[in-house]
Amino acid sequence: MLDHLSLQVLDLEAACAFYDAVLAPLNSRRLLEYPGAVGYGDQFPSFWVGQATDRIPNRPVHVAFTASDREAVVTFFTTAKALGAEVLHEPRIWPEYHPGYFGAFVRDPDGNNVEAVHHTFG
């Protein structure tokens, strides 16, 4: 349903350093850069970070990135933790979502709830 999503950040350099590192295990990378904005994805940019143009505080959002397997979720998590990200939930199965939902949650430099998730069905 969504084509792309963009977050406004207070420190673009810090946000990009975070997303460069944690999106790599999820097979995503910087694809486009414009003054004040960077687009990430695997074939086309579907996730963007942009420099905030005002000091109005953003409400934290939740962003979940698809992982190819559980190992990628764990690598995302360990990478984020090594960068000093606040741990919200360590990698585990979330049966309340569905029996094959394996996810990990951290906060990005702007306080957003960022997740990597792998779905196993059947």
C-alpha positions in Angstrom: 0.0 0.0 0.0 2.7 2.5 0.9 5.2 3.7 -1.7 7.6 5.4 0.7 7.9 6.9 4.2 9.9 9.9 5.3 11.0 10.9 8.8 12.1 14.4 9.7 15.2 14.4 11.9 17.0 16.9 14.0 20.5 15.7 13.1 20.6 14.3 9.6 24.3 13.2 9.9 23.5 11.2 13.1 20.4 9.7 11.6 22.1 8.6 8.4 25.0 7.0 10.3 22.4 5.0 12.3 20.3 4.0 9.3 23.4 3.2 7.1 24.4 0.7 9.8 21.1 -0.9 10.8 19.6 -1.1 7.3 22.6 -2.9 5.8 21.7 -6.3 7.4 18.2 -5.8 5.9 19.7 -5.5 2.4 18.9 -1.7 2.2 21.4 1.1 1.5 21.5 4.8 0.5 20.2 5.1 -3.0 19.6 8.8 -3.4 20.9 11.9 -1.7 19.6 15.4 -2.0 20.5 18.5 0.0 18.8 17.7 3.3 17.4 14.3 2.5 18.6 10.7 2.0 16.6 7.8 0.5 17.2 4.2 1.4 16.0 0.9 -0.2 17.1 -2.1 -2.2 16.0 -1.1 -5.7 14.3 2.3 -5.2 14.2 4.5 -2.1 11.2 3.6 0.0 12.4 5.1 3.3 13.7 8.6 3.6 15.2 10.7 6.3 15.2 14.5 5.9 16.5 17.4 7.9 13.8 19.0 10.0 13.1 22.5 8.9 11.7 23.7 12.3 12.2 22.9 16.0 8.7 21.6 16.6 9.1 18.3 18.4 8.1 15.3 16.3 6.0 12.6 18.0 7.8 9.3 17.8 6.6 7.0 15.1 7.0 3.3 14.7 8.7 2.0 11.6 9.1 -1.8 10.9 11.5 -3.0 8.3 11.2 -6.4 6.7 14.1 -8.8 7.4 15.0 -11.7 5.1 15.4 -14.1 8.0 15.8 -14.2 11.8 19.5 -13.8 11.6 19.1 -10.4 9.9 16.8 -9.3 12.7 19.5 -10.2 15.2 22.2 -8.5 13.2 20.0 -5.4 12.9 19.5 -5.4 16.7 23.2 -6.0 17.6 24.3 -3.3 15.2 21.8 -0.8 16.7 22.8 -1.7 20.2 26.5 -1.3 19.4 25.7 2.2 18.1 24.2 3.0 21.5 20.5 2.7 20.5 18.1 2.3 23.4 16.8 -1.2 23.4 13.0 -1.5 23.5 12.7 -5.2 22.9 15.4 -7.8 22.2 14.8 -10.2 19.3 12.2 -12.8 20.1 9.0 -14.4 18.8 5.8 -12.3 19.3 3.0 -14.9 19.4 0.5 -12.2 20.2 1.0 -10.9 16.6 1.2 -14.4 15.0 3.2 -17.5 15.8 5.9 -16.8 13.2 6.5 -13.1 14.1 10.1 -12.6 15.0 11.1 -9.0 15.8 13.4 -6.6 17.6 12.8 -3.0 18.6 15.2 -0.1 19.3 15.0 3.7 19.3 16.7 5.7 16.6 18.6 9.0 17.4 15.4 11.0 17.2 13.5 8.7 19.6 11.5 6.7 17.0 10.6 3.1 17.6 12.4 1.2 14.9 11.9 -2.5 14.3 13.2 -5.3 12.2 10.8 -8.2 11.6 10.8 -11.5 9.9 7.5 -13.4 9.3 7.4 -17.2 9.1 4.2 -18.8 8.1 3.1 -22.4 8.0 
